[in-house]
Amino acid sequence: MNNRYFFMVPLLERLAQPAFFCWLVAMTLRVAAALVALLSFTIFFQVGKLTFELPANRVLGGFLFEVFFVLAVYAAVHVFLIRAREVETVRSGDSYAIAVLALLVRLAGEAYFAFVTLMAIGGGLFVWFTSRGLDDILGPVVRVLLPGSGDDSTFMGGIQLMMSGMLSGLGVLVLAYAGAQALAMLLRPGRNGSAQQFPTANLTQSYRSRFGAGS
């Protein structure tokens, strides 16, 4: 039978091409960023509804949580988009898949750190000003990502939420960067015996040029 009826054959051939592989990963990251933004509206409107039901002296807690929640979602989505652009810059080579994997590992750590840290701060302020826990407003996925988001509505509960979130985010970020560096060590050594660099631009170069930092 003609292979044209089996779409997996040409798809696998395309996936073996570095340019198409990187494009596919980048597009998947952009779609994931869009889905994260859409899913965030559920929590945003849920918190807004709860905020309007709070007494006047507790509304500030809901408002502050909304602000930090928007910042957390924006930071995570922006990380996805930045890394998607960098994935597209990966060029052909024997180690292109390792280079992409290193970027994905960094992405996971950066997005988790930004999201959880900001959510922990906003959640702690919410607990302080409203004397309520976060179980009523966070979905099951966010509760898993955010450590310490129990039903402790005391002042110490807010401090515990902030500390556990920030430390967890920092720990994941360090592990992600260490994992990316470990992947870099898997690349073949160059002719001079030093480790070969990723077949792409310096991973931090885009940040420096974007924010005007010196080289």
ChimeraX attribute file (.defattr): number of C-alpha atoms within 10 A of each C-alpha:
attribute: neighborCount
match mode: 1-to-1
recipient: residues
	/A:1	5
	/A:2	5
	/A:3	9
	/A:4	9
	/A:5	8
	/A:6	10
	/A:7	9
	/A:8	11
	/A:9	11
	/A:10	12
	/A:11	11
	/A:12	11
	/A:13	10
	/A:14	13
	/A:15	14
	/A:16	11
	/A:17	11
	/A:18	19
	/A:19	17
	/A:20	15
	/A:21	19
	/A:22	24
	/A:23	18
	/A:24	16
	/A:25	17
	/A:26	23
	/A:27	16
	/A:28	14
	/A:29	23
	/A:30	20
	/A:31	14
	/A:32	15
	/A:33	20
	/A:34	15
	/A:35	12
	/A:36	16
	/A:37	16
	/A:38	10
	/A:39	11
	/A:40	18
	/A:41	13
	/A:42	14
	/A:43	16
	/A:44	17
	/A:45	13
	/A:46	13
	/A:47	21
	/A:48	17
	/A:49	13
	/A:50	13
	/A:51	20
	/A:52	13
	/A:53	11
	/A:54	14
	/A:55	10
	/A:56	9
	/A:57	9
	/A:58	19
	/A:59	18
	/A:60	17
	/A:61	22
	/A:62	23
	/A:63	18
	/A:64	17
	/A:65	25
	/A:66	22
	/A:67	14
	/A:68	20
	/A:69	24
	/A:70	18
	/A:71	17
	/A:72	24
	/A:73	23
	/A:74	19
	/A:75	18
	/A:76	22
	/A:77	22
	/A:78	15
	/A:79	21
	/A:80	25
	/A:81	20
	/A:82	16
	/A:83	20
	/A:84	25
	/A:85	17
	/A:86	19
	/A:87	29
	/A:88	20
	/A:89	17
	/A:90	23
	/A:91	17
	/A:92	14
	/A:93	12
	/A:94	12
	/A:95	20
	/A:96	21
	/A:97	16
	/A:98	17
	/A:99	22
	/A:100	26
	/A:101	18
	/A:102	23
	/A:103	21
	/A:104	20
	/A:105	19
	/A:106	25
	/A:107	24
	/A:108	17
	/A:109	21
	/A:110	22
	/A:111	23
	/A:112	24
	/A:113	25
	/A:114	22
	/A:115	26
	/A:116	28
	/A:117	25
	/A:118	25
	/A:119	29
	/A:120	29
	/A:121	21
	/A:122	27
	/A:123	29
	/A:124	29
	/A:125	24
	/A:126	25
	/A:127	26
	/A:128	20
	/A:129	18
	/A:130	19
	/A:131	17
	/A:132	18
	/A:133	21
	/A:134	20
	/A:135	13
	/A:136	11
	/A:137	18
	/A:138	19
	/A:139	13
	/A:140	10
	/A:141	8
	/A:142	16
	/A:143	15
	/A:144	11
	/A:145	16
	/A:146	25
	/A:147	20
	/A:148	20
	/A:149	26
	/A:150	14
	/A:151	13
	/A:152	18
	/A:153	19
	/A:154	16
	/A:155	15
	/A:156	13
	/A:157	21
	/A:158	28
	/A:159	19
	/A:160	18
	/A:161	26
	/A:162	26
	/A:163	18
	/A:164	19
	/A:165	27
	/A:166	22
	/A:167	15
	/A:168	19
	/A:169	25
	/A:170	19
	/A:171	13
	/A:172	18
	/A:173	22
	/A:174	16
	/A:175	14
	/A:176	22
	/A:177	19
	/A:178	15
	/A:179	17
	/A:180	21
	/A:181	14
	/A:182	12
	/A:183	17
	/A:184	19
	/A:185	13
	/A:186	12
	/A:187	17
	/A:188	14
	/A:189	12
	/A:190	10
	/A:191	8
	/A:192	7
	/A:193	8
	/A:194	9
	/A:195	14
	/A:196	16
	/A:197	16
	/A:198	20
	/A:199	17
	/A:200	17
	/A:201	13
	/A:202	11
	/A:203	15
	/A:204	11
	/A:205	12
	/A:206	15
	/A:207	12
	/A:208	12
	/A:209	11
	/A:210	9
	/A:211	8
	/A:212	9
	/A:213	10
	/A:214	7
	/A:215	7
